[in-house]
Amino acid sequence: MTETINSLGEQGLLKIFRQYCSEVVGDDAAAMGATLPDRQMVVTTDMLVDEVHFSDRTTSAEDVGWRAAAVNLSDLAAMGAQPWGLVMSVGLPPDTQVAWIEGVYRGFSECLQTYGTELVGGDTVRSPVRTLSVTAFGQVPKNQIIQRHTARVGDAIVMTGLHGLSKAGLELLFKEELKEKLLAPLKIGNRILAGNDLVQAICRYHQRPTPRFDAIAIVHKILKQQNHLGDFPISGMDSSDGLADAIAQICRASEVGAKIYWRSLPICRAVRTLAGDRALDWVLYGGEDFELVLCMPFELAEQFVNQLSGAVIIGEIVEGDRIDGLEMRSAFQHFNV
Amino acid sequence: MTETINSLGEQGLLKIFRQYCSEVVGDDAAAMGATLPDRQMVVTTDMLVDEVHFSDRTTSAEDVGWRAAAVNLSDLAAMGAQPWGLVMSVGLPPDTQVAWIEGVYRGFSECLQTYGTELVGGDTVRSPVRTLSVTAFGQVPKNQIIQRHTARVGDAIVMTGLHGLSKAGLELLFKEELKEKLLAPLKIGNRILAGNDLVQAICRYHQRPTPRFDAIAIVHKILKQQNHLGDFPISGMDSSDGLADAIAQICRASEVGAKIYWRSLPICRAVRTLAGDRALDWVLYGGEDFELVLCMPFELAEQFVNQLSGAVIIGEIVEGDRIDGLEMRSAFQHFNV
């Protein structure tokens, strides 16, 4: 018989939780130390609900846990921060399998280890629906917070990696028949794969999103080399709600327009193969790629794309409130038919 | 017709949220500044689920919001911290009334204002069950964190206020007939009340728990006057799970025993009147009073109870692993029959 958390009891559940928690849990709150010199704290929080944000049909317990960590870590990266620690509260129906929640903690913990941070606390409660609520803390050098409202006319628009692959992975998970399109070898990332390996590699983009702390490390490195003075020159956000949405949000918050270099916008072969005519649609609106969309002077942008493999300048910030001289929505639709 | 969040839409909901949020919400994370000099951060988180932790039958939306804030703030106070900020994620079914969630934010905000802190971020998602997840972070002077495992033999055990009133409030909310016991005037807090006023005052103990930051301020004041050197002399936790539980937890974590001064243990008239023979039961196990149970040298404890109205020395820490020489559970049961 499969063990449920009801038979495990509250103490048993707490015992599992503690295995994945770095601190001596037992006090009312977790002690975190002070912020590092010349750093400040940023905080972000996300709630994930069963059948709204994840599903047993498409996502293993480990992937749910990874995802719960990654979406929050991506928000920290989007602000230019390094992770400091996370807390996770979990609401569970009594018939939840112990194996499921263990899998969630394991995947969560694996993501945290990958990015050098820790689970420092949490709460476990009864709920009729499986619910995860994560809060992540990060630290960012003072005056180097990446925000949405500071893009400037003349800035290059940079994306840190390909878009549309998370959508491609999701489609593959739902539509068995799409797999037939992937029999021939294709380059994905740095590898050439075909068949089942290729399917799995694409699904992984959806299942294991990657917060781009590597991009932030390069930002800091470049700024240090430049001995940069004056206003912090970088703005942006992550593309969790889609590439088009990120560009539009930055433009709206900064009261500027944008010109997109449509011919430079990379669309990877896997997305073309799976999406056909709708490839650009997936790239612009697919969402959940968790790349960063950053605006910065061209001189910095060129150094940045030289140092970060896969990063591309995809446009520039212009005066006005339009994208390619069109209403934001129609600008994207115009190139999307 | 009553407006639901479904008809309001995501943007409308976000607009309500922003009214109660101090920061410019719009970036991926909230910027908080650095910890103050010689302070460190503590973090706590709690999830509250409809029909598990609150109910329309006993709790107004405002009180749900207040409670969600207060339980987290009490955890900060229990660590000796002052609040720095909070985030709240909310999961809502589409048919949730807009008035309900507005009430929650209003009550939450009222509690935060009372204790001089702010809502700095959050998330709003769809969920089949109303769920609130709050994370609170606070700052505490370095080496002055109040923990459970540092109680020492010879310490006095102090409680910051009366126990059993939250339970009394809950009983009154469920059992209409109990109100008849409250026709005669009774002293409650610093007032003498009777009838409906008395009922309401008692219910309020359950509906509006009070984090004891005032007690923490007195702790810091006394320590400052003492010019205290060496190990931090104060241990403890809050009594959210009951007075008996707090004493037992501290003893277990510190590997000590306790002697309780049963004759000094105050039981207020309202609890006696409502609970009858079970008054001590309510005091020990009622729970949710959110007082602090602190252990400290008698010399400090005497100053502390002199300065904090309602605080009482209720026992002392002794060698061993028993309370009053008995197994922890039976120690409390022994005096409870």
Interface residues (C-beta under 8 A of the other chain):
Chain A: G26 D27 D28 A29 A30 A31 M32 G33 A34 T35 R39 Q40 M41 V42 V43 T44 T45 D46 M47 L48 V49 E51 V52 H53 S74 D75 L76 A78 M79 A81 G85 V87 M88 S89 V90 G91 V120 G121 G122 D123 V125 R126 S127 P128 V129 T131 S133 T135 A136 F137 G138 V140 K142 I145 Q147 R148 H149 M237 D238 A253
Chain B: G26 D27 D28 A29 A30 A31 M32 G33 A34 T35 R39 Q40 M41 V42 V43 T44 T45 D46 M47 L48 V49 E51 V52 H53 S74 D75 L76 A78 M79 A81 G85 V87 M88 S89 V90 G91 V120 G121 G122 D123 V125 R126 S127 P128 V129 T131 S133 T135 A136 F137 G138 V140 K142 I145 Q147 R148 H149 M237 D238 A253
